[in-house]
Amino acid sequence: MPPPPPRAACSAKFEKNFYMEHPNVTGRTDDEVEAYRQTKQIHVYGEGVPKPVTTFEEASFPGLLLDAAGCWVQAPATPTAA
């Protein structure tokens, strides 16, 4: 029996990019984003930096996860989470 082909030959490229920007996040102006970052002392560098989320609902987690988290998470997102 011949050896199996190299793994790269068998697998298609897979990209983990599941984030879908919430409409509240999309609707924030650049000024609102900058004001939020200044308030929370968030410093970002580079191009294409996503806008921060301010609640767990805006993070676009699946509904079941949000329901489970809602039982114990009532605080707004921290700067690290944003």
C-alpha positions as CSV (number, residue, x, y, z in Angstrom):
1,M,0.0,0.0,0.0
2,P,1.5,3.4,-0.9
3,P,1.9,6.0,1.8
4,P,-0.8,8.6,2.1
5,P,-0.3,11.9,0.2
6,P,1.1,14.9,2.1
7,R,-1.4,16.6,4.3
8,A,-1.2,19.8,2.4
9,A,-2.3,18.0,-0.8
10,C,-5.5,16.8,0.9
11,S,-6.8,19.8,2.7
12,A,-8.3,23.0,1.4
13,K,-7.2,26.3,2.9
14,F,-9.3,27.1,6.0
15,E,-9.5,30.5,7.5
16,K,-11.0,31.2,10.9
17,N,-12.8,34.4,10.3
18,F,-16.2,34.1,12.0
19,Y,-16.6,37.7,13.2
20,M,-19.5,39.6,11.8
21,E,-19.7,43.2,12.9
22,H,-22.8,44.0,14.8
23,P,-25.0,46.9,13.3
24,N,-24.4,49.0,16.4
25,V,-20.6,48.7,15.9
26,T,-20.9,49.4,12.2
27,G,-23.0,52.5,12.9
28,R,-20.4,54.2,15.2
29,T,-18.7,57.2,13.7
30,D,-14.9,57.5,13.8
31,D,-15.4,60.3,16.4
32,E,-17.4,58.0,18.6
33,V,-14.8,55.3,18.3
34,E,-12.0,57.7,19.2
35,A,-13.9,59.1,22.1
36,Y,-14.6,55.6,23.5
37,R,-10.9,54.6,23.1
38,Q,-9.8,57.8,24.9
39,T,-12.2,57.2,27.7
40,K,-11.0,53.7,28.2
41,Q,-7.3,54.6,27.5
42,I,-7.2,52.1,24.6
43,H,-4.3,52.7,22.2
44,V,-4.3,51.0,18.8
45,Y,-1.8,51.0,15.9
46,G,-1.9,49.9,12.3
47,E,-4.4,49.8,9.5
48,G,-7.8,48.2,9.5
49,V,-8.2,48.1,13.2
50,P,-11.7,47.0,14.0
51,K,-14.1,49.2,16.0
52,P,-14.5,48.3,19.7
53,V,-17.5,46.4,21.0
54,T,-19.1,47.8,24.1
55,T,-21.4,44.9,25.1
56,F,-21.2,41.2,24.8
57,E,-24.2,41.3,22.4
58,E,-22.1,43.4,20.0
59,A,-19.4,40.7,19.9
60,S,-21.7,38.5,17.7
61,F,-21.4,35.4,19.9
62,P,-23.9,32.6,19.1
63,G,-27.3,33.0,20.8
64,L,-26.8,30.0,23.2
65,L,-23.5,31.3,24.4
66,L,-25.0,34.8,25.0
67,D,-27.9,33.2,26.9
68,A,-25.6,31.3,29.1
69,A,-23.3,34.2,29.7
70,G,-26.2,36.5,30.4
71,C,-26.9,34.6,33.6
72,W,-23.6,35.7,35.1
73,V,-22.3,38.6,33.0
74,Q,-24.1,41.9,33.4
75,A,-21.2,44.3,33.3
76,P,-20.1,46.2,30.1
77,A,-17.1,44.9,28.2
78,T,-13.7,45.8,29.6
79,P,-11.1,47.6,27.5
80,T,-9.4,44.3,27.1
81,A,-12.5,42.7,25.7
82,A,-13.3,45.7,23.6
